[in-house]
Amino acid sequence: MNGTPTPGGQSARSYFDQPVRAELVFSRDPVGRTYVSRQYMPYPFHICRPLYIEHDPPGMATLYVQSCAAGLQQHDDLRTSLVVGSDAQVHYTTATPTIVHSMEEDQAKQETWIEAYPESLTEFLPEPLILFPRSRLRSSLYVSAHESSSVIAGESFLLHDYSGADGVFDWFESELKIQRPGGTALARDRFRITGNLFRERRPGVNGEFVAQGSFVVLAGEKFTEAMIGAFRDELGSSTDVYAGVSALRDRCGVWTRLLAPNGLALRGAMTTAWVAARKLLTGLSPTPRRK
Amino acid sequence: MAGEAALLAALQHGDSFFPSGTISFSWGLETLIAEGAVKSAADVHSFVEGQLTSRWATCDRPALVATYRAEDALDEVANVDIKLDILALSREMREGGRRAGGALLDVHSSVNTPQAGAYRDRVRAGQAPGQLAAVQGLVWAGVKVGEEAACAISAHVVCTGFVGVAIRLGLISHIAAQRILTGMRPVICQLLAEPILPFDMASAYMPAAEIAMMRHETSQVRMFAN
């Protein structure tokens, strides 16, 4: 924080009149504990101290990130850089879903950059975005993952009209780009939808569903088959969500997409995927996070 | 005369009689029908329109136009081709695009379409994946059907492919298929009138079809490759 008052609910961009750039660097200390070795978290970001939770891999830090602005507002332009150093282990999440507020003008933009160093484990699992009527958001996640790192990343969204009517967002643009540190691209997921298209609920597009999640695990080829099998067992036959899993290009990781009828089913499926991935990668079943 | 020749070329390359191998692919529709998400001619109509709007116009068309305009610059064609492959996140989508593109490339190599043989060699050498939309742009530029006609053929082939799947799975009749194709004509015309996205802005939104393709990987009964 920069020491000046930061009233909640105000657009960070309009407050500072410039894009907001947050940075976090995680390192591993000599006894194997991951700590925040560098942080710059201006308004509207707020973090608590790292938590070390039972049944996590020894030394793994859990970090909750919160927004003092109660979500994303028009004009917001937020960028977060997460650097996970060699051998560090981090579970990064948000305490609550992120509301993308109705907008009268302009749009909101959020970008997250993850750099995963050798032998690190990164779990990037924010709660869903909730798209309010007339919201406009461009959301990007860029991952640079070393061959020996493990990255679990999940993103999700649902729409909600607080008035109880059938209002929808104006548009939502999402991009996920995964590459190696040298720049070799591994996967790219890019979509742009309008609320009106989403409301049409076409078969093959979003069907009857109003919530969506995507989940990617990069952990090297040796885990790919087992991970696909685990996800199929856990999600493939689910009656709560419509889900599929497949191998990414060159079997560098596993990709899951799921559609859900509501936020509860979405959250349950994303948690199931996370638990399955964690168990396979570490042999440990994680303690559910309190939120 | 030149106009008539171009029309005849478009008819030849847009005809399902052309041995391009596209009848082997359902792009998720087989699973959606099997699981009951698509269960009527109206559903097929809605599905096809959704695929045109949310996939073809925003991803396939920009890729096709990029490689069409690249003409003889095969490095540029390969660059688009690889980026298209990276955008295909599920295995059957990615491999389906490669197989369909490879089949089209083989036929055009056999009939000596300019650059088809040289590009097929790159694909066989593992230097390019040979994704369908990238190959379509290359070979249709080679047979000189005109850029707009190439886009129209591509959209038409998407539609005939999907209604063909629905017919073969016994969901709709040939007459219903023709009604759907007629209904898609104004949709395609409207999409063709819209500006073409730069390929780097390409995107696709068809999560249910993507999931269906992923689920198809373990389907016990399969008539199609995806």
Interface residues (C-beta under 8 A of the other chain):
Chain A: E173 A185 L186 A187 R188 D189 R190 F191 R192 I193 L197 E200 R202 P203 G204 V205 N206 G207 F209 Q212 R232 G236 Y242 A243 G244 V245 S246 A247 L248 R249 W255 R257 L258 L259
Chain B: G28 L29 L32 A37 V38 D43 S46 F47 E49 G50 Q51 T53 S54 T58 K83 D85 I86 L87 A88 L89 S90 R91 E92 R94 A202 S203 A204 Y205 M206 P207 A208 A209 E210 I211 A212 M213 M214 R215 E217 T218
